[in-house]
């Protein structure tokens, strides 16, 4: 009986050590990814110091994988102060189940199509005002036709309201395509610098689009505290180029594009790997957010824009 109990105690000790060691490996890999890829080459030191302190305090010991991931996501955002960091547990993930790129793209397109590629509604409001309620940037390859249809629908209106109050961002190329509808010619908007590649990319609108461009008319963009990333960018660049006025709430301030990494075949880590810089002032909206031209509560933004027009 003593041998059996000893064996059970030993088994639980080894299991506890294995779990602890597994989490230590995860923390180490996160730190390494931040060190190699994050735009600030010194930021990993904050991450490492914070993780080591928490390990000593045994903060992670009793957490399941989902709660462990959620805590780390919050820590990364708060320690580095970059809202684009994300970390989550991939339940039932298996690398053997990962399909090839074409299959993955087809699957993404299918799921995005169920949400009409982010276009929640397109309307003509009283006073001949166009209204586009847009909730997410899918890839232009799959959603360019839907964008064209939306822009054709509002082409003959006197003014346009683009509602981004529930838009959490998405594809950078779709951002550039959407912007292209409001510039009469190809325009360089911003650069993106990738430290890990020591490479700078110029991001531009395109001269031709599938639908009707919306030029030389009043445009109003609605924002909220939930307007994020690429949605902030659309508001930022149209505001900067004096093509649109922003009405609503100040946005969170997430400008840095991300790369995805799978950690230990169990977790998905998003690390901001690029730094966006406007070609007008060499700045962006990181940390500071988009300041509305007219600040009102999000729920009142549509009414405020309609009255303004």
N, C-alpha and C positions, 0 to 999 in steps of 0.2 A: 504493500500500500504506500509506504514511504517513497519507494522508487517511482510509483505512478504519479504521486503528488509532485515529486521533484521534477519529473518530466513535464508535467503540466505547467509548473511555474517557469521552467526553462523555456518552454514553448512560447508562453506569453511574453517573456522577457525578450526573446529573439524577435517576436512579431512586433513588439513595441519599438525595438531598435530599428527594425527594417522600415517601419512606417516613418520613424523619425529621420532615418537616413534618406529615404525616398524624398521627403520634403526638403531636406538639406540639398540634395542634388538639384531639385527643381529651383530652389532659391539661387543656387550657384549658376545654373543655366540662364536664368533671368538676368542676373547681374552681368554675365558675359555678353548677352545680346544687347543690353543697354550700353555696355562699354564699347562694343564694336559698331553699333548701328545708330544710336541716338544722336541727334544733331549737336548736343552739347557733350563734348568728349570728357568732361569732368563729372557729369551727373551721376555716373555709376558709383562714385564714391559715397554719395548720400544713400543710394540704394543699398550698397553693401553694409554700410555702418548701421542702417536701420534694421536690415535683416539679421545681422549678427547680434544686435541688442535684443531683438525679439526671440531669437533662438535661446539666448541665455535665460530669458524670462519664461521660456517654455510657452510662449503665446500660441503656438500652432499645434501643440500636442494633442488636444482633444477635438480638433476641428475635422469634420469630414471634408472630402475633396472639394465639394461645391462651396462650402463656407470658407475653406482655405483660399480658394481662387478669388472669391468675392472680397475677402480681406486684403489680399495682395493687390487687387485692382485698385482699391481705394487708397492703399498705401503708396502705390506708384504715382497716382494722380496727385496726392497731397504732398509727398516728399519732393517730387520734381516740379509739381505745379504745371502739369500738362494734361488737359482733359482727354487727349487722344489716346493715352495709354489705356489698354484693356487687357484683362486676363480672366479667362473663364474655363471651367471644367467641361471637357468634351465627353459627355456620358455616352457609352456604347461606341466610342470611336475605335476604329480599327484601320491601320494603314492598308490592310489587304482590301478593304472595302472602297478605298479611294479610287474613283473612276478617272479616266484620262481627261485631259483638258477640254476636249470637245464635248464629252459627256457632261462634264461639270458646268460648262458654259450653257449647254442646252437645259440643264436642270435649273440653273439660276434664272435663265430667261423665262422658263415656265412659271416659277414662283413669282417673278416680277410681273408677269403678264396677269396673274390673278389679282394684282393690285394696280392694274392699268399703268404699269411703269411709273408709278408715283403721281399720276394725274387723277386726282380725286374728283374734280369737277371743272368744267369750263362753261361760263355763262355770259350772257349779255344782260347787264344790270340796267335799271332805269337810268335814263340820261345818256344812253348809248355808251355805256362803260363796259369794257371787257374785264372779265374776272377769271383768273386761273388759280385754282387751289392745288398746290403742288407739294407732295409729301416726301419725295425721295428721288435721288439721282441714280437711275439704273444706267447700264452701259448704252452709249449712243447707237451701237450696232443693233441693239434690240428695240430701243425706244425712240429712235430718230423719227420714225413715221408718226408715232403718237404725238410727239412734240410738234411736228409739222402740221398735223391736223388741228391741234390746239391753237397754234399761231394763225392758221388760215381762218379759223372760226372767229377770232377777235380782230382780224385784219382791218375791218371797216369801222371799228369803234373809235371814239374820239379820245379816249384815255384808257389806260390799262392798270389793273390792280393784280399783283402777283402775291398770293398768300403763302408765306413760308413759315407760318406760326407753328406748324407741326412737322417741319422738315428737318430731318436729322442728318442730311448730307448724303454722300455717296461718291459716285464715279467722277473723277476729275475731267475726263474727256467730255462727259455730258455737261458739266459746268461750262466748259469752253464752247460747246455747241449751243447751249442756251444763250450764253452771252452774245454769240455771233448774230442772233436775230435783232440786236439793238445797235450794232455798229455797221455803218454803210460800207466799210472796207476792212480788210484784214488789219488787225491791231494787236500789237504785242502788249499783253496785260501785266505779266509778272514772270519772275524767274523762280525756279526751285533748285536749291543747292542741296546735294546729297553728300554728306561728309564722308561716309564709308567708301564712296567711289570717287570723291573729290571731283564731282561733276556738277555743272550747272546747266539746267534745261530752261529754254525760253518757252513760255506758254502763251499762245496766240489764239485769237478768234479766227474763223475762216471766212473768206469773202463770200462764198456761195452756200446756201442752205436749201433744204427741200421745200420749206414752206415760205410764206410771205414774211418779209422782215417788217419789224415794227419801228419805224424811224420818225423822228421829229414830232413826237407826241408825248404827252405827259404820262409818266410811269410811276406807280407807287408800289412799294414793297412793304408787306406787313411782316413784322418780326415779333418774337416772344423770347422768353428765357430758355425755351426749348429749341430755338432755331440754332443749328449746329453745323460746323465744318463747311462743306461745299455750299450749303444754304447761306451761311454767313458770307461766303466768298461772292456769291451772286449779288447780294445786297451791297457788299463792300465795293466791288469794282464798278457797278452801275452808279453807285453814289459818288465814288471818286471821279468818275468821268462825267459827272453832272447829267447823267441820263435818267436818273430816278431819285425820288425822295423816299426816305425810309420812315415808316410810321409804326409805332408799337413800343416794345420793350427792348432794353439793351440786351445783347446776346452774350453767351458765356465766354467766347473768345478761344476758338480752337482752329488754328490755322495750319498746323503741321501735318502733312500727309504721312500715312503709315504703311509699314510692311507687316506681313503675317508670319508667325513662327509657331510650329507645333512643338511643344515641350514634353519629352518623355512619352509621346504618343497618348497623352492624357489631357493636355491643356492647350488652349490657343492664346498666344501672346501677341498683342498689337503694339508695335514700337514706332513712334514718330521718327521717320528717317530723313525727312526733307524740311527745309526752311523756305517758306514762300516770302518773296519780296516784291512789292508793287514797283513797277517801273516808273511810277509817278513820283513816289517819295522814298523808295527803298525800305518801306515799313510794311507791317501786316497787322492783323487784328488779334494775334496771339496774346492771351492774358487780358487784353483791354476790351475785346468785344466790338460790336458795331453800335455806335451811338446813333439813335434815331434822329432825324431832322425834327420830328414831332414825337415826343415821348408820351404815350398813353398806355393804359393797361391793355394787355393782349386782347382781352374779350371785347374791348371797345375800338380796336384798331380798324376793323372793316368799316364801321359806321363813321369813324373819323375821316378815313380816306374818301368815302363816298361823299360826305358833306364838303370836304375840301375841294373835290373836283366840281 
